[in-house]
Amino acid sequence: MAPATGTVAAIGEEALVGGFGLAGARVLPAGDPAAVRAAWQDLPPGVALVILTPAAAAALVGQDPGRRLVAVLP
């Protein structure tokens, strides 16, 4: 099996996702549901993992993740 490739993005409140940039993730601060949905729609195709804050996850209920893995922060 070939190794998976792709990038990581983090969406949500800046105070909670900002540090993921230090690990190389694409940080997409979004402070309200409309901003979260816009960030989600603008994700490039190479993003394989999306880390969401709980508020961001709530804003995306019903969205199809496609081929992305989604992780929600506790």
Secondary structure, 3 states (H helix, E strand, C coil): CCCCCCEEEEEECHHHHHHHHHHCCEEEECCCHHHHHHHHHCCCCCEEEEEECHHHHHHCCCCCCCCCEEEECC
